[in-house]
Amino acid sequence: MTKGNKLVLTMILGTSLLALGLPNRAWCQSGATGFLTSYYDVATSSSPSASGYGGGGASGGAGDALVRIANPTHTDTRQLGTLCAMIYVFDDIEEMQACCGCPVTPDGLRTASVINNLTKNFGVNRGNLNAGVIDIVSNGPNLRASKSKTLPAQIGAIGIGQGGAFFACDPSGQYGPTVGATSLPLVPEPGLLAYQSHVEGNVPVPATATLIKGTTVEEFSDAISDQPHLNNLQNFCLFLITNGSGAGACSCGAGDIRSKQ
């Protein structure tokens, strides 16, 4: 097929997808919505999840997963292009168990372990750690103060920026006034990309005691989040921050905190 024919075919397919109301992946840039989602499954091949899937002899997750978040843009000017990955971690019965706001610098990479960073400090009813959903909102730095503040573990400080202002990533969008700062509610800002590894154990047929293990990496999917969902993410995250238990905080893993550009 010639280059010209390929172009014509792409245009025809794109037009057909639009006519059907389906997204054209050639035209839909990943990360374009500012709202990303994926699942994690780290242990259902050995024990059941909260909703009852898995257990000994079942196929499922068989080891830690790594979440990698990249910022290929330089669009937000509040902190030299640094964006916030607002992370919300659910178990598989829809309970938000942890949240955190993590800076990601331009051309920077943030790497977090599901077991050691995202699910280690679950906050509600000793939530099951085996499987669930991770939502990430790409957002500009949304907590601003005139000087540095001591903040809870869920809120990732970036540091002093333009004009001497102190910036941080507040996944609740509401915590700032409690420490004499300003927090802005979430407005998803396209920019961040996210990827996750999955370690899967597949029970062979006929079943034996040995799982067949394999590792894959997938990109978080773009999703459309309506305002009620965004409100719920922020409100329940604020509950986890302020309930006094100290639980319900994920941590940001490794990566630069502030842009050097």
C-alpha positions in Angstrom: 0.0 0.0 0.0 1.4 3.4 -0.9 1.7 6.3 1.5 -1.1 8.1 -0.3 -3.4 5.1 0.0 -2.6 4.8 3.7 -3.6 8.4 4.2 -6.9 8.0 2.4 -7.7 4.8 4.4 -6.9 6.6 7.7 -9.2 9.4 6.7 -12.0 7.0 5.7 -11.7 5.0 9.0 -11.6 8.2 11.1 -14.7 9.5 9.4 -16.5 6.1 9.9 -15.6 6.1 13.6 -16.9 9.6 14.1 -20.1 8.7 12.2 -20.6 5.8 14.7 -19.9 8.0 17.6 -16.7 6.1 18.5 -13.3 7.7 19.3 -10.6 7.7 16.7 -7.5 6.7 18.5 -5.4 8.3 15.7 -6.8 11.6 16.7 -7.3 11.1 20.5 -4.1 12.0 22.2 -3.4 9.8 25.3 -3.8 11.9 28.4 -6.0 14.4 26.6 -8.8 14.3 29.2 -6.6 14.9 32.2 -8.4 11.9 33.9 -6.7 8.5 33.8 -7.7 5.2 35.2 -6.4 1.6 35.6 -6.7 -1.4 37.8 -4.3 -3.2 40.1 -4.2 -6.8 41.1 -1.2 -7.9 43.2 -2.4 -11.1 45.0 -5.7 -12.6 43.8 -3.9 -15.8 42.6 -3.2 -16.6 46.3 -6.1 -15.1 48.3 -9.5 -13.6 47.4 -10.1 -9.9 46.9 -12.7 -8.0 48.9 -15.4 -8.8 46.3 -14.5 -12.5 46.4 -12.5 -13.0 43.3 -9.5 -15.3 43.4 -7.9 -17.5 46.0 -5.6 -20.4 46.0 -5.6 -22.2 42.6 -7.1 -19.2 40.8 -5.6 -17.1 38.0 -4.9 -13.5 39.0 -2.3 -11.1 40.3 0.9 -12.6 41.5 3.2 -9.8 42.6 3.9 -6.1 43.0 3.0 -3.6 40.3 4.9 -0.4 39.4 3.0 2.8 38.4 5.1 5.2 36.3 3.9 8.7 35.7 5.5 11.0 33.1 5.0 14.7 32.4 5.9 15.3 28.7 4.5 18.9 28.7 5.5 22.3 30.0 2.0 23.8 30.0 1.4 24.8 33.6 3.3 28.0 34.6 2.6 28.0 38.3 5.6 25.9 39.2 7.9 25.9 36.1 5.7 23.4 34.3 5.3 20.9 37.2 2.0 19.1 37.2 0.3 17.2 40.1 -0.7 13.6 39.8 -3.7 13.5 42.1 -4.0 9.8 42.9 -7.0 8.0 44.4 -6.8 4.3 45.3 -9.9 2.1 45.6 -10.3 -1.5 46.7 -12.5 -3.7 44.5 -15.7 -2.9 46.5 -15.6 0.8 45.5 -14.1 2.1 48.8 -11.6 4.8 48.4 -8.8 3.7 50.7 -6.0 6.2 50.0 -5.2 9.4 48.2 -2.2 11.6 47.6 -1.0 14.5 45.4 2.4 14.0 43.8 4.4 16.5 41.8 5.7 15.4 38.4 8.2 17.7 36.7 8.4 18.4 33.0 10.1 15.4 31.3 10.3 13.9 34.8 9.4 10.4 35.8 7.6 9.4 39.0 7.7 5.7 40.0 5.5 4.2 42.8 5.0 0.6 44.0 1.4 -0.5 44.4 2.3 -2.5 47.5 4.8 -0.2 49.1 3.5 3.2 48.2 -0.2 3.1 47.1 -1.9 0.4 49.3 0.4 0.2 52.3 -1.6 2.6 54.4 -5.2 1.9 53.6 -7.7 3.9 55.6 -11.2 2.3 55.7 -12.3 -0.8 57.5 -8.9 -2.4 57.0 -9.6 -2.6 53.3 -8.4 -5.6 51.3 -5.1 -4.8 49.5 -5.3 -7.4 46.7 -7.1 -5.6 43.9 -8.9 -2.4 43.0 -8.9 0.7 40.8 -6.5 3.7 40.6 -7.7 7.0 39.4 -5.3 9.8 38.5 -6.3 13.4 37.8 -3.7 15.5 36.0 -3.9 18.9 37.7 -1.9 22.1 38.2 -0.5 22.8 41.6 -3.6 23.9 43.5 -2.5 24.8 47.1 -0.8 28.2 47.4 0.5 30.0 50.5 2.7 32.9 51.2 5.2 30.7 53.0 6.1 27.1 53.6 3.5 25.0 55.5 3.5 21.7 57.4 1.1 19.5 55.5 -0.4 16.0 55.9 1.1 13.1 54.1 -1.5 13.1 51.4 -0.5 16.6 50.1 2.8 16.7 48.2 4.7 20.0 48.7 6.6 21.4 45.7 8.2 24.4 47.3 8.7 28.1 46.8 7.9 29.3 43.3 7.3 32.5 41.5 6.9 35.6 43.7 8.0 33.7 46.8 4.7 31.7 46.9 4.6 28.1 48.3 2.9 25.5 46.1 1.7 22.0 46.8 -0.6 19.3 45.3 -3.8 19.0 47.3 -5.9 16.0 46.1 -8.8 17.1 48.2 -8.9 20.6 46.6 -10.1 21.9 50.0 -7.4 21.5 52.7 -5.6 24.9 52.3 -7.8 27.1 54.5 -7.1 24.8 57.5 -3.5 25.9 57.5 -3.9 29.5 56.3 -3.4 28.7 52.6 -5.6 28.6 49.5 -6.7 25.4 47.8 -8.4 25.3 44.4 -10.8 22.5 43.4 -9.7 20.0 40.8 -9.9 21.1 37.1 -8.3 18.2 35.1 -5.5 19.6 33.0 -4.3 17.4 30.2 -0.6 16.5 30.3 0.3 13.6 32.5 0.8 10.0 31.1 0.7 6.9 33.3 1.7 3.3 32.9 1.5 0.2 35.1 3.1 -3.2 35.1 1.0 -6.3 35.9 2.4 -9.6 37.2 -0.1 -12.3 36.4 -0.3 -15.9 37.4 -2.3 -18.2 35.2 -3.3 -21.6 36.4 -2.5 -24.1 33.7 -5.0 -26.7 32.5 -4.9 -29.3 33.9 -4.2 -27.4 37.1 -0.9 -28.0 38.9 0.6 -26.3 41.9 2.8 -24.1 39.7 1.4 -20.9 38.2 2.5 -19.7 34.8 3.7 -16.2 35.5 4.1 -13.3 33.1 4.5 -9.5 33.2 2.9 -6.9 31.0 2.8 -3.1 31.0 -0.2 -1.1 30.0 -1.0 2.6 29.7 -3.6 4.1 31.9 -6.8 4.7 30.0 -8.2 8.1 29.2 -11.6 8.5 30.9 -14.3 11.1 31.2 -15.1 12.1 34.8 -18.2 14.1 35.4 -18.3 16.8 38.1 -20.2 14.7 40.7 -17.4 12.0 40.4 -14.7 14.7 40.8 -16.5 16.1 43.8 -16.7 12.7 45.4 -13.0 12.1 44.9 -12.2 15.4 46.6 -14.7 15.0 49.5 -13.7 11.5 50.5 -10.0 12.4 50.2 -10.6 15.3 52.5 -12.2 12.8 55.0 -9.1 10.6 54.8 -6.9 13.6 55.4 -8.8 15.0 58.4 -10.3 12.0 60.2 -7.4 11.9 62.6 -6.5 8.2 62.1 -3.3 8.8 60.2 -4.4 6.2 57.7 -5.6 6.7 54.1 -2.4 8.2 52.7 -0.6 6.8 49.7 2.9 8.0 49.0 4.6 9.3 45.9 7.5 6.9 45.5 10.6 8.3 43.6 10.8 11.4 41.4 11.8 15.0 41.3 9.7 17.4 43.4 10.4 20.6 41.6 11.4 21.6 38.1 15.0 22.7 37.6 14.2 24.3 34.2 
